[in-house]
Amino acid sequence: MTMKVACAPCCWGVEQAQLEQNPSWGKILVEAQSAGYQGIELGPVGFFPSETEVLRGALKIRGIQVCAGNLHGEFSNPSKKAEIIETADQVIMQLKAIGVDKLIIMDQANTERDAYIGHGVIAPRLSYKQQQDMIETIAAVASLAKEQELRVLLHPSSGGYVAFSDEIAAVMNHIPANLLGLCLDVGHLYIDGMKPEEYIKRYGNRLEHLHVKDIDGQRLHKSLRDRCGISQAYTLGLTRPLGDGDVHYSEVFQALEDINYDGWIVVEQERPVMQAATVKADLIKSRNYLAGLGV
């Protein structure tokens, strides 16, 4: 397989850019490189330095490539549209300056939907008008990026309003492929009751980036039962190193081979910052697992 392997700051518990307990971005680059990863995602806006030469120099020293930028926001909240577009413009300019051509966008978890992760049948939905407003915001960011020759990829995510099958389809059907691609997250699909291998094949012609995490089935069952929300589920140990959970990765990689996928594979293992002591060991374990699959 010709896929390249990266990791993401969420492996170190970095979900907010300015959290005092965050490890330094330099430490993340050092540990990612020493664990055998070729690439890194930038994580929350503002975590990595905005100074182009500083970031370029650090990446060059470590031999790490930024594979994508990230923009997580309240896309489903129409009042946030102007703020999202303003932030997107800043991120797009930063990515262009360091030679990165992909921006991953995600409707972040919200209070109403967070209690319904994995409960697609009963989870509340946006009205048609609200969904169209969200799609317009996504399309506006994608158009802004396209003007700068960047590609925007939608990331369906547990706890947000693009999580379940019908919601993914609604966005994909309304925004053409020449404007919007797809970043699937195997873990989020599994959490929300979908078979990742089926969605890889279903959206193979739009899949341009892939997130992988393994899921502890018992902890998932408890999280769904208790309606604790995605962040609390991560704190309780929902994610595991690849190969230590219940996701059928042999089927996932067979599906990737079937569609001739040759994009980035990004390892994620979300956890709170205070549990970061085992990050490097877990990253090595996940990297070795992928190597055993020929990646």
Backbone as CSV, one residue per row, in Angstrom:
resi,resn,N_x,N_y,N_z,CA_x,CA_y,CA_z,C_x,C_y,C_z
1,MET,0.836,-1.189,0.000,0.000,0.000,0.000,0.876,1.245,0.000
2,THR,0.409,2.317,-0.645,1.230,3.526,-0.796,0.822,4.652,0.150
3,MET,0.009,4.342,1.137,-0.460,5.374,2.055,0.650,5.850,2.985
4,LYS,0.589,7.134,3.361,1.514,7.716,4.325,0.800,7.852,5.660
5,VAL,1.568,7.757,6.745,0.981,7.695,8.078,1.345,8.932,8.891
6,ALA,0.325,9.559,9.466,0.494,10.738,10.306,-0.220,10.514,11.634
7,CYS,-0.076,11.469,12.531,-0.845,11.466,13.775,-1.365,12.879,14.008
8,ALA,-2.050,13.088,15.117,-2.706,14.369,15.346,-2.540,14.794,16.798
9,PRO,-2.591,16.099,17.072,-2.414,16.589,18.452,-3.408,16.026,19.462
10,CYS,-4.579,15.560,19.002,-5.538,14.993,19.952,-4.983,13.754,20.648
11,CYS,-3.976,13.113,20.063,-3.333,11.971,20.722,-2.713,12.382,22.050
12,TRP,-2.316,13.653,22.161,-1.743,14.213,23.383,-2.801,14.936,24.218
13,GLY,-4.053,14.828,23.819,-5.127,15.491,24.548,-5.350,16.933,24.160
14,VAL,-4.730,17.382,23.068,-4.852,18.777,22.658,-6.134,18.956,21.851
15,GLU,-7.139,19.510,22.498,-8.418,19.795,21.847,-8.695,21.298,21.803
16,GLN,-8.043,22.040,22.695,-8.151,23.493,22.729,-6.755,24.078,22.615
17,ALA,-6.623,25.111,21.802,-5.290,25.621,21.464,-4.552,26.202,22.651
18,GLN,-5.239,26.909,23.534,-4.571,27.687,24.566,-4.662,27.080,25.964
19,LEU,-5.008,25.833,26.080,-5.122,25.206,27.395,-3.756,25.157,28.072
20,GLU,-3.689,25.627,29.301,-2.411,25.740,30.006,-1.703,24.400,30.148
21,GLN,-2.477,23.327,30.298,-1.880,21.998,30.513,-1.372,21.348,29.228
22,ASN,-1.626,21.952,28.087,-1.192,21.345,26.826,0.315,21.115,26.803
23,PRO,0.759,20.009,26.214,2.188,19.871,25.942,2.588,20.892,24.878
24,SER,3.866,21.178,24.766,4.310,22.120,23.742,4.208,21.488,22.358
25,TRP,4.017,22.327,21.352,3.948,21.802,19.989,5.289,21.179,19.588
26,GLY,6.376,21.689,20.148,7.689,21.101,19.866,7.799,19.679,20.384
27,LYS,7.281,19.444,21.577,7.298,18.086,22.149,6.498,17.130,21.268
28,ILE,5.384,17.608,20.747,4.561,16.761,19.885,5.318,16.377,18.624
29,LEU,6.011,17.325,18.008,6.793,16.999,16.813,7.884,15.985,17.126
30,VAL,8.563,16.173,18.253,9.646,15.255,18.640,9.102,13.844,18.833
31,GLU,8.010,13.716,19.575,7.474,12.385,19.860,6.863,11.743,18.623
32,ALA,6.210,12.543,17.775,5.650,11.990,16.544,6.748,11.425,15.656
33,GLN,7.824,12.171,15.503,8.931,11.727,14.654,9.600,10.482,15.231
34,SER,9.839,10.478,16.549,10.536,9.338,17.149,9.659,8.086,17.195
35,ALA,8.331,8.267,17.099,7.426,7.110,17.064,7.229,6.579,15.655
36,GLY,7.844,7.220,14.651,7.822,6.687,13.292,6.792,7.281,12.358
37,TYR,6.295,8.486,12.667,5.263,9.101,11.842,5.860,10.108,10.865
38,GLN,5.309,10.103,9.651,5.788,10.996,8.597,5.114,12.353,8.621
39,GLY,3.925,12.405,9.223,3.145,13.625,9.140,2.407,13.958,10.422
40,ILE,1.868,15.181,10.442,1.094,15.656,11.574,-0.027,16.554,11.047
41,GLU,-1.171,16.504,11.698,-2.191,17.517,11.455,-1.952,18.671,12.424
42,LEU,-2.449,19.855,12.077,-2.177,21.028,12.900,-3.050,21.109,14.144
43,GLY,-4.160,20.370,14.173,-4.995,20.409,15.358,-5.750,21.718,15.489
44,PRO,-6.180,22.078,16.712,-7.003,23.277,16.886,-6.276,24.540,16.434
45,VAL,-7.046,25.456,15.864,-6.476,26.693,15.331,-5.727,27.444,16.435
46,GLY,-4.466,27.761,16.163,-3.668,28.522,17.109,-2.732,27.694,17.961
47,PHE,-2.805,26.360,17.867,-1.903,25.545,18.690,-0.481,25.601,18.152
48,PHE,-0.309,25.330,16.874,1.008,25.493,16.258,1.234,26.976,15.934
49,PRO,2.481,27.420,15.904,2.744,28.855,15.693,2.294,29.327,14.322
50,SER,1.832,30.561,14.273,1.385,31.152,13.008,2.552,31.705,12.197
51,GLU,3.715,31.864,12.823,4.894,32.376,12.110,5.396,31.308,11.137
52,THR,5.298,31.586,9.864,5.576,30.606,8.821,6.978,30.034,8.926
53,GLU,7.975,30.889,9.064,9.361,30.408,9.059,9.669,29.572,10.299
54,VAL,9.087,29.938,11.441,9.293,29.154,12.666,8.761,27.745,12.478
55,LEU,7.549,27.641,11.960,6.929,26.328,11.777,7.648,25.528,10.694
56,ARG,7.967,26.173,9.594,8.691,25.485,8.521,10.009,24.910,9.028
57,GLY,10.743,25.714,9.789,12.041,25.273,10.299,11.914,24.075,11.218
58,ALA,10.928,24.121,12.111,10.738,23.017,13.049,10.343,21.735,12.320
59,LEU,9.494,21.860,11.324,9.070,20.693,10.547,10.252,20.095,9.781
60,LYS,11.079,20.958,9.210,12.226,20.488,8.440,13.215,19.752,9.327
61,ILE,13.482,20.301,10.508,14.419,19.665,11.436,13.952,18.266,11.813
62,ARG,12.666,18.117,12.019,12.127,16.828,12.466,11.748,15.908,11.313
63,GLY,11.784,16.406,10.097,11.400,15.572,8.962,9.933,15.210,8.972
64,ILE,9.109,16.143,9.469,7.668,15.924,9.574,6.954,16.822,8.567
65,GLN,5.928,16.285,7.935,5.127,17.039,6.972,3.742,17.308,7.557
66,VAL,3.262,18.537,7.427,1.875,18.819,7.802,0.977,18.278,6.697
67,CYS,0.103,17.352,7.047,-0.752,16.715,6.032,-2.092,17.416,5.876
68,ALA,-2.498,18.212,6.874,-3.769,18.929,6.783,-3.895,19.911,7.930
69,GLY,-4.663,20.960,7.680,-5.084,21.851,8.750,-6.474,21.465,9.212
70,ASN,-6.908,22.068,10.311,-8.193,21.698,10.903,-8.982,22.934,11.283
71,LEU,-10.276,22.852,11.084,-11.176,23.911,11.529,-12.432,23.262,12.098
72,HIS,-12.506,23.242,13.432,-13.674,22.713,14.114,-14.483,23.899,14.614
73,GLY,-15.757,23.927,14.281,-16.571,25.065,14.676,-18.039,24.721,14.709
74,GLU,-18.839,25.702,15.099,-20.289,25.522,15.177,-20.908,25.790,13.806
75,PHE,-20.621,24.928,12.868,-21.154,25.080,11.516,-22.684,25.014,11.509
76,SER,-23.260,24.321,12.481,-24.713,24.179,12.542,-25.393,25.367,13.217
77,ASN,-24.613,26.359,13.647,-25.160,27.562,14.277,-25.031,28.726,13.305
78,PRO,-26.141,29.177,12.690,-26.052,30.232,11.670,-25.415,31.519,12.182
79,SER,-25.561,31.816,13.473,-24.996,33.047,14.016,-23.469,33.029,14.039
80,LYS,-22.871,31.862,13.841,-21.414,31.729,13.865,-20.794,31.769,12.461
81,LYS,-21.627,31.935,11.435,-21.120,31.850,10.067,-20.006,32.849,9.791
82,ALA,-20.195,34.108,10.125,-19.181,35.138,9.849,-17.889,34.827,10.584
83,GLU,-18.007,34.392,11.841,-16.824,34.051,12.635,-16.081,32.870,12.022
84,ILE,-16.824,31.858,11.578,-16.211,30.677,10.971,-15.465,31.062,9.699
85,ILE,-16.081,31.872,8.870,-15.445,32.265,7.609,-14.200,33.112,7.865
86,GLU,-14.256,33.990,8.860,-13.077,34.795,9.201,-11.928,33.914,9.671
87,THR,-12.233,32.956,10.537,-11.198,32.033,11.011,-10.683,31.162,9.872
88,ALA,-11.579,30.709,9.019,-11.185,29.888,7.879,-10.199,30.633,6.982
89,ASP,-10.449,31.902,6.764,-9.563,32.708,5.929,-8.155,32.741,6.509
90,GLN,-8.042,32.896,7.828,-6.734,32.917,8.490,-6.024,31.575,8.353
91,VAL,-6.774,30.508,8.577,-6.182,29.167,8.506,-5.745,28.856,7.078
92,ILE,-6.566,29.207,6.112,-6.234,28.959,4.701,-4.945,29.664,4.312
93,MET,-4.785,30.908,4.762,-3.563,31.658,4.443,-2.338,31.005,5.081
94,GLN,-2.493,30.512,6.310,-1.380,29.836,6.978,-1.013,28.550,6.243
95,LEU,-2.028,27.770,5.871,-1.764,26.511,5.182,-1.089,26.758,3.839
96,LYS,-1.560,27.746,3.122,-0.961,28.053,1.829,0.498,28.465,1.987
97,ALA,0.795,29.215,3.045,2.156,29.695,3.266,3.139,28.566,3.546
98,ILE,2.650,27.466,4.140,3.562,26.353,4.441,3.385,25.195,3.470
99,GLY,2.622,25.422,2.408,2.518,24.423,1.345,1.593,23.267,1.622
100,VAL,0.556,23.491,2.435,-0.420,22.448,2.743,-1.679,22.701,1.925
101,ASP,-2.225,21.664,1.314,-3.341,21.874,0.383,-4.673,21.311,0.852
102,LYS,-4.780,20.896,2.129,-6.032,20.336,2.621,-6.433,20.973,3.950
103,LEU,-7.722,21.291,4.054,-8.307,21.802,5.286,-9.486,20.909,5.661
104,ILE,-9.426,20.315,6.848,-10.482,19.439,7.338,-11.417,20.251,8.219
105,ILE,-12.711,20.213,7.898,-13.679,20.970,8.686,-14.675,20.025,9.351
106,MET,-15.164,20.454,10.534,-16.008,19.577,11.325,-16.987,20.401,12.137
107,ASP,-18.249,20.009,12.131,-19.216,20.599,13.049,-18.975,19.980,14.419
108,GLN,-18.506,20.817,15.359,-18.079,20.275,16.647,-19.260,19.800,17.490
109,ALA,-18.944,18.976,18.491,-19.978,18.448,19.379,-20.714,19.596,20.071
110,ASN,-22.012,19.434,20.211,-22.819,20.447,20.885,-23.670,19.787,21.966
111,THR,-24.184,20.587,22.880,-24.892,20.068,24.050,-26.085,19.205,23.674
112,GLU,-26.844,19.631,22.669,-28.061,18.898,22.309,-27.753,17.519,21.751
113,ARG,-26.737,17.424,20.914,-26.468,16.155,20.243,-25.485,15.250,20.994
114,ASP,-24.705,15.825,21.901,-23.639,15.047,22.526,-24.169,13.850,23.302
115,ALA,-25.359,13.979,23.866,-25.935,12.872,24.634,-26.461,11.754,23.749
116,TYR,-26.421,11.968,22.419,-27.003,10.991,21.494,-25.962,10.312,20.606
117,ILE,-24.693,10.346,20.999,-23.710,9.628,20.188,-24.107,8.155,20.144
118,GLY,-24.043,7.587,18.941,-24.405,6.183,18.782,-25.885,5.890,18.749
119,HIS,-26.727,6.926,18.884,-28.176,6.720,18.919,-28.811,7.425,17.719
120,GLY,-28.462,6.979,16.530,-28.892,7.659,15.318,-30.387,7.680,15.093
121,VAL,-31.093,6.676,15.585,-32.539,6.606,15.349,-33.275,7.682,16.137
122,ILE,-32.858,7.935,17.373,-33.599,8.858,18.237,-32.926,10.219,18.390
123,ALA,-31.750,10.387,17.827,-31.037,11.653,17.984,-31.805,12.795,17.333
124,PRO,-31.866,13.971,17.981,-32.522,15.118,17.354,-31.792,15.530,16.089
125,ARG,-32.549,16.046,15.112,-31.988,16.483,13.844,-32.246,17.973,13.648
126,LEU,-31.459,18.583,12.813,-31.736,19.941,12.374,-32.977,19.945,11.494
127,SER,-33.702,21.051,11.494,-34.776,21.215,10.523,-34.161,21.347,9.135
128,TYR,-34.991,21.225,8.106,-34.474,21.367,6.741,-33.800,22.711,6.554
129,LYS,-34.418,23.784,7.054,-33.852,25.125,6.921,-32.521,25.234,7.670
130,GLN,-32.464,24.699,8.872,-31.224,24.746,9.650,-30.115,23.964,8.958
131,GLN,-30.481,22.812,8.392,-29.472,22.010,7.693,-28.965,22.740,6.456
132,GLN,-29.857,23.400,5.736,-29.442,24.162,4.557,-28.530,25.321,4.937
133,ASP,-28.811,25.965,6.058,-27.932,27.037,6.539,-26.535,26.491,6.839
134,MET,-26.476,25.329,7.475,-25.194,24.711,7.775,-24.447,24.370,6.489
135,ILE,-25.145,23.805,5.533,-24.534,23.437,4.264,-24.007,24.678,3.541
136,GLU,-24.725,25.787,3.634,-24.261,27.032,3.021,-22.959,27.506,3.650
137,THR,-22.835,27.366,4.965,-21.592,27.748,5.639,-20.446,26.847,5.204
138,ILE,-20.695,25.553,5.129,-19.664,24.612,4.659,-19.241,24.964,3.240
139,ALA,-20.201,25.232,2.373,-19.895,25.565,0.982,-19.126,26.875,0.882
140,ALA,-19.449,27.837,1.747,-18.749,29.123,1.726,-17.276,28.947,2.079
141,VAL,-16.991,28.120,3.078,-15.597,27.843,3.455,-14.883,27.094,2.328
142,ALA,-15.575,26.124,1.732,-14.976,25.360,0.631,-14.660,26.263,-0.558
143,SER,-15.550,27.205,-0.851,-15.320,28.138,-1.965,-14.154,29.065,-1.675
144,LEU,-14.074,29.537,-0.443,-12.967,30.408,-0.040,-11.635,29.690,-0.195
145,ALA,-11.598,28.428,0.215,-10.377,27.642,0.097,-10.021,27.375,-1.362
146,LYS,-11.036,27.086,-2.174,-10.788,26.783,-3.581,-10.141,27.971,-4.292
147,GLU,-10.516,29.177,-3.898,-9.907,30.376,-4.493,-8.397,30.413,-4.245
148,GLN,-7.961,29.795,-3.153,-6.542,29.753,-2.807,-5.909,28.405,-3.146
149,GLU,-6.616,27.610,-3.941,-6.140,26.301,-4.405,-5.940,25.308,-3.264
150,LEU,-6.796,25.413,-2.253,-6.827,24.445,-1.165,-8.099,23.617,-1.279
151,ARG,-8.030,22.418,-0.792,-9.150,21.484,-0.846,-9.751,21.343,0.546
152,VAL,-11.059,21.545,0.668,-11.752,21.360,1.940,-12.360,19.963,1.985
153,LEU,-12.158,19.301,3.133,-12.689,17.953,3.349,-13.608,17.967,4.556
154,LEU,-14.804,17.438,4.391,-15.760,17.342,5.488,-15.433,16.143,6.369
155,HIS,-15.431,16.364,7.681,-15.181,15.305,8.660,-16.458,15.065,9.468
156,PRO,-17.258,14.032,9.158,-18.393,13.691,10.014,-17.890,13.314,11.411
157,SER,-18.578,13.795,12.441,-18.038,13.651,13.793,-19.126,13.432,14.832
158,SER,-18.900,12.482,15.725,-19.846,12.173,16.796,-20.124,13.404,17.652
159,GLY,-21.391,13.646,17.927,-21.778,14.756,18.775,-22.103,16.032,18.037
160,GLY,-21.780,16.097,16.742,-22.140,17.236,15.920,-23.333,16.905,15.045
161,TYR,-23.696,17.842,14.168,-24.866,17.634,13.321,-24.533,17.069,11.942
162,VAL,-23.294,16.640,11.751,-22.952,15.798,10.593,-22.271,14.567,11.158
163,ALA,-23.077,13.589,11.523,-22.556,12.395,12.193,-23.150,11.118,11.623
164,PHE,-24.456,11.108,11.408,-25.140,9.888,10.988,-25.281,9.833,9.460
165,SER,-25.659,8.660,8.983,-25.650,8.389,7.550,-26.443,9.407,6.739
166,ASP,-27.656,9.741,7.198,-28.495,10.673,6.455,-27.895,12.068,6.405
167,GLU,-27.186,12.453,7.465,-26.577,13.784,7.527,-25.354,13.882,6.623
168,ILE,-24.557,12.822,6.596,-23.418,12.793,5.679,-23.921,12.892,4.239
169,ALA,-24.949,12.095,3.926,-25.494,12.089,2.565,-26.047,13.448,2.174
170,ALA,-26.698,14.137,3.108,-27.284,15.437,2.802,-26.217,16.426,2.355
171,VAL,-25.102,16.466,3.065,-24.031,17.400,2.695,-23.375,16.979,1.389
172,MET,-23.088,15.702,1.252,-22.435,15.222,0.033,-23.312,15.431,-1.198
173,ASN,-24.612,15.285,-1.030,-25.522,15.442,-2.169,-25.723,16.899,-2.565
174,HIS,-25.600,17.815,-1.607,-25.854,19.219,-1.893,-24.618,19.979,-2.363
175,ILE,-23.436,19.515,-2.000,-22.204,20.209,-2.384,-21.434,19.312,-3.345
176,PRO,-21.136,19.779,-4.536,-20.505,18.918,-5.547,-19.086,18.507,-5.183
177,ALA,-18.659,17.414,-5.793,-17.346,16.848,-5.501,-16.206,17.779,-5.879
178,ASN,-16.415,18.652,-6.873,-15.325,19.554,-7.254,-15.112,20.662,-6.227
179,LEU,-16.033,20.753,-5.250,-15.912,21.783,-4.218,-15.592,21.194,-2.847
180,LEU,-16.053,19.984,-2.582,-15.912,19.396,-1.243,-15.558,17.919,-1.323
181,GLY,-14.505,17.549,-0.598,-14.131,16.153,-0.455,-14.507,15.646,0.921
182,LEU,-14.007,14.459,1.261,-14.429,13.801,2.490,-13.238,13.246,3.256
183,CYS,-13.269,13.471,4.569,-12.348,12.817,5.500,-13.193,11.942,6.408
184,LEU,-13.126,10.646,6.220,-13.853,9.741,7.102,-13.010,9.398,8.319
185,ASP,-13.675,9.214,9.432,-13.026,8.806,10.672,-13.587,7.440,11.049
186,VAL,-12.744,6.425,10.966,-13.191,5.050,11.221,-13.801,4.933,12.610
187,GLY,-13.166,5.566,13.593,-13.667,5.487,14.962,-15.027,6.121,15.133
188,HIS,-15.216,7.309,14.564,-16.506,7.988,14.691,-17.610,7.206,13.988
189,LEU,-17.318,6.639,12.834,-18.319,5.813,12.153,-18.724,4.633,13.034
190,TYR,-17.733,4.001,13.639,-17.991,2.848,14.499,-18.808,3.260,15.722
191,ILE,-18.439,4.360,16.346,-19.155,4.857,17.527,-20.618,5.118,17.196
192,ASP,-20.865,5.678,16.020,-22.221,6.065,15.651,-22.982,4.973,14.914
193,GLY,-22.512,3.739,15.050,-23.300,2.591,14.616,-23.195,2.220,13.155
194,MET,-22.167,2.737,12.464,-21.992,2.419,11.049,-20.793,1.487,10.858
195,LYS,-20.800,0.758,9.755,-19.668,-0.110,9.429,-18.688,0.693,8.580
196,PRO,-17.504,1.012,9.116,-16.574,1.879,8.382,-16.237,1.387,6.988
197,GLU,-16.073,0.083,6.832,-15.683,-0.448,5.519,-16.761,-0.170,4.473
198,GLU,-18.018,-0.169,4.881,-19.108,0.110,3.934,-19.080,1.557,3.472
199,TYR,-18.766,2.463,4.389,-18.759,3.888,4.034,-17.523,4.263,3.240
200,ILE,-16.433,3.564,3.466,-15.241,3.761,2.642,-15.561,3.412,1.190
201,LYS,-16.263,2.323,0.981,-16.637,1.933,-0.385,-17.715,2.856,-0.952
202,ARG,-18.679,3.237,-0.121,-19.777,4.089,-0.589,-19.257,5.440,-1.077
203,TYR,-18.299,5.997,-0.359,-17.791,7.327,-0.689,-16.352,7.283,-1.212
204,GLY,-15.992,6.159,-1.785,-14.622,5.990,-2.252,-14.164,7.044,-3.235
205,ASN,-15.090,7.554,-4.045,-14.710,8.548,-5.057,-14.524,9.942,-4.462
206,ARG,-14.893,10.111,-3.174,-14.715,11.418,-2.523,-13.828,11.352,-1.287
207,LEU,-13.378,10.156,-0.957,-12.533,9.975,0.222,-11.100,10.386,-0.094
208,GLU,-10.599,11.410,0.605,-9.268,11.945,0.326,-8.365,11.972,1.558
209,HIS,-8.880,11.549,2.702,-8.125,11.603,3.956,-8.829,10.666,4.911
210,LEU,-8.083,9.975,5.777,-8.702,9.005,6.666,-8.122,9.107,8.068
211,HIS,-9.003,9.179,9.068,-8.608,9.114,10.469,-8.878,7.705,10.985
212,VAL,-7.944,7.173,11.762,-8.113,5.844,12.335,-7.886,5.891,13.841
213,LYS,-8.766,5.257,14.552,-8.635,5.055,15.994,-9.307,3.738,16.315
214,ASP,-8.880,3.070,17.382,-9.555,1.839,17.784,-10.440,2.132,18.985
215,ILE,-11.497,1.354,19.117,-12.539,1.622,20.098,-12.732,0.413,21.016
216,ASP,-12.729,0.684,22.310,-13.014,-0.344,23.307,-14.524,-0.580,23.333
217,GLY,-14.946,-1.752,22.901,-16.362,-2.040,22.777,-17.127,-1.963,24.092
218,GLN,-16.547,-2.438,25.184,-17.229,-2.390,26.478,-17.414,-0.958,26.945
219,ARG,-16.372,-0.141,26.766,-16.489,1.262,27.191,-17.459,2.021,26.290
220,LEU,-17.518,1.640,25.020,-18.497,2.261,24.131,-19.914,1.926,24.604
221,HIS,-20.138,0.677,24.911,-21.463,0.267,25.396,-21.855,1.061,26.641
222,LYS,-20.934,1.230,27.564,-21.211,1.969,28.793,-21.483,3.443,28.484
223,SER,-20.698,4.018,27.567,-20.881,5.425,27.218,-22.233,5.673,26.568
224,LEU,-22.645,4.749,25.698,-23.950,4.891,25.056,-25.080,4.709,26.064
225,ARG,-24.903,3.782,26.965,-25.915,3.533,27.998,-26.076,4.737,28.920
226,ASP,-24.942,5.316,29.310,-24.954,6.416,30.280,-25.168,7.782,29.634
227,ARG,-25.145,7.841,28.286,-25.307,9.110,27.562,-24.309,10.164,28.066
228,CYS,-23.064,9.780,28.218,-22.083,10.661,28.860,-21.464,11.678,27.909
229,GLY,-21.638,11.514,26.598,-21.039,12.445,25.652,-19.651,12.003,25.227
230,ILE,-19.206,12.535,24.103,-17.979,12.037,23.488,-16.726,12.391,24.286
231,SER,-16.651,13.606,24.825,-15.447,13.994,25.574,-15.278,13.155,26.830
232,GLN,-16.368,12.951,27.552,-16.296,12.127,28.753,-15.965,10.683,28.390
233,ALA,-16.475,10.200,27.279,-16.151,8.841,26.837,-14.660,8.703,26.571
234,TYR,-14.065,9.733,25.952,-12.616,9.703,25.734,-11.867,9.670,27.060
235,THR,-12.319,10.458,28.014,-11.679,10.503,29.333,-11.720,9.133,30.004
236,LEU,-12.788,8.403,29.770,-12.964,7.085,30.386,-12.248,5.968,29.626
237,GLY,-11.499,6.334,28.572,-10.688,5.339,27.881,-11.342,4.678,26.697
238,LEU,-12.226,5.404,26.013,-12.933,4.835,24.865,-11.978,4.414,23.750
239,THR,-10.948,5.214,23.489,-10.027,4.900,22.387,-8.840,4.087,22.884
240,ARG,-8.344,3.241,21.985,-7.231,2.351,22.297,-6.204,2.415,21.173
241,PRO,-4.968,1.960,21.411,-4.030,1.829,20.292,-4.611,0.884,19.242
242,LEU,-4.257,1.106,17.995,-4.779,0.256,16.923,-4.449,-1.213,17.204
243,GLY,-5.449,-2.053,17.041,-5.272,-3.483,17.298,-5.692,-3.910,18.686
244,ASP,-5.896,-2.939,19.599,-6.289,-3.267,20.974,-7.791,-3.091,21.212
245,GLY,-8.525,-2.656,20.199,-9.956,-2.422,20.347,-10.782,-3.396,19.532
246,ASP,-11.994,-2.965,19.207,-12.952,-3.857,18.571,-13.278,-3.507,17.126
247,VAL,-12.610,-2.515,16.558,-12.809,-2.200,15.146,-12.131,-3.271,14.294
248,HIS,-12.805,-3.722,13.244,-12.265,-4.771,12.374,-11.391,-4.124,11.297
249,TYR,-10.139,-3.855,11.648,-9.287,-3.119,10.729,-8.854,-3.933,9.510
250,SER,-8.899,-5.245,9.599,-8.601,-6.037,8.397,-9.627,-5.737,7.313
251,GLU,-10.890,-5.564,7.698,-11.939,-5.237,6.733,-11.814,-3.791,6.250
252,VAL,-11.415,-2.896,7.150,-11.217,-1.500,6.770,-10.140,-1.386,5.700
253,PHE,-9.021,-2.048,5.918,-7.927,-1.928,4.956,-8.175,-2.698,3.675
254,GLN,-9.006,-3.732,3.744,-9.416,-4.392,2.509,-10.259,-3.442,1.673
255,ALA,-11.144,-2.692,2.351,-11.971,-1.711,1.638,-11.104,-0.613,1.023
256,LEU,-10.086,-0.165,1.754,-9.178,0.855,1.218,-8.442,0.328,-0.008
257,GLU,-8.036,-0.921,0.065,-7.358,-1.527,-1.090,-8.313,-1.641,-2.277
258,ASP,-9.581,-1.969,-1.995,-10.568,-2.120,-3.060,-10.803,-0.817,-3.827
259,ILE,-10.688,0.326,-3.128,-10.921,1.619,-3.796,-9.607,2.280,-4.222
260,ASN,-8.491,1.554,-4.037,-7.170,2.078,-4.400,-6.849,3.388,-3.683
261,TYR,-7.153,3.437,-2.395,-6.895,4.631,-1.610,-5.388,4.840,-1.461
262,ASP,-4.937,6.069,-1.698,-3.504,6.348,-1.570,-3.243,7.651,-0.815
263,GLY,-4.212,8.068,0.023,-4.054,9.289,0.809,-3.401,9.026,2.157
264,TRP,-3.483,10.027,3.020,-2.910,9.916,4.366,-3.795,9.058,5.266
265,ILE,-3.141,8.315,6.161,-3.781,7.621,7.261,-3.339,8.355,8.530
266,VAL,-4.294,8.919,9.260,-3.950,9.724,10.441,-4.424,9.002,11.702
267,VAL,-3.461,8.598,12.524,-3.760,7.903,13.770,-4.213,8.911,14.818
268,GLU,-5.336,8.618,15.450,-5.830,9.424,16.561,-6.114,8.507,17.748
269,GLN,-5.850,9.020,18.930,-6.242,8.307,20.149,-6.557,9.365,21.201
270,GLU,-7.761,9.905,21.123,-8.138,11.005,21.991,-8.083,10.600,23.459
271,ARG,-7.600,11.542,24.262,-7.515,11.342,25.705,-7.379,12.711,26.355
272,PRO,-7.651,12.837,27.650,-7.411,14.121,28.308,-5.916,14.393,28.443
273,VAL,-5.558,15.663,28.527,-4.150,16.047,28.598,-3.443,15.374,29.765
274,MET,-4.122,15.232,30.888,-3.466,14.667,32.078,-3.142,13.174,31.937
275,GLN,-3.605,12.545,30.858,-3.285,11.137,30.619,-2.254,10.966,29.499
276,ALA,-1.431,11.987,29.304,-0.534,11.998,28.150,0.759,11.207,28.336
277,ALA,0.983,10.616,29.502,2.255,9.949,29.775,2.513,8.758,28.852
278,THR,1.454,8.107,28.379,1.636,6.900,27.561,1.487,7.164,26.063
279,VAL,1.454,8.452,25.663,1.206,8.775,24.260,2.229,8.116,23.342
280,LYS,3.493,8.319,23.608,4.524,7.817,22.696,4.448,6.294,22.568
281,ALA,4.303,5.594,23.688,4.222,4.126,23.645,3.011,3.670,22.842
282,ASP,1.884,4.360,23.027,0.678,3.997,22.277,0.842,4.286,20.783
283,LEU,1.483,5.416,20.453,1.713,5.745,19.048,2.612,4.713,18.375
284,ILE,3.626,4.270,19.089,4.513,3.240,18.545,3.735,1.948,18.311
285,LYS,2.884,1.597,19.256,2.089,0.376,19.119,1.179,0.464,17.898
286,SER,0.526,1.624,17.719,-0.354,1.797,16.562,0.437,1.775,15.260
287,ARG,1.605,2.405,15.271,2.433,2.421,14.050,2.887,1.020,13.680
288,ASN,3.266,0.235,14.685,3.691,-1.148,14.432,2.532,-1.988,13.911
289,TYR,1.341,-1.714,14.418,0.161,-2.439,13.933,-0.071,-2.160,12.463
290,LEU,0.027,-0.888,12.072,-0.145,-0.534,10.667,0.948,-1.163,9.804
291,ALA,2.164,-1.183,10.324,3.262,-1.807,9.575,2.966,-3.290,9.335
292,GLY,2.353,-3.924,10.326,1.987,-5.327,10.164,0.929,-5.549,9.091
293,LEU,0.168,-4.480,8.785,-0.823,-4.557,7.713,-0.248,-4.108,6.367
294,GLY,1.049,-3.785,6.373,1.693,-3.381,5.140,1.611,-1.901,4.845
295,VAL,1.279,-1.098,5.875,1.144,0.347,5.685,2.374,1.062,6.260
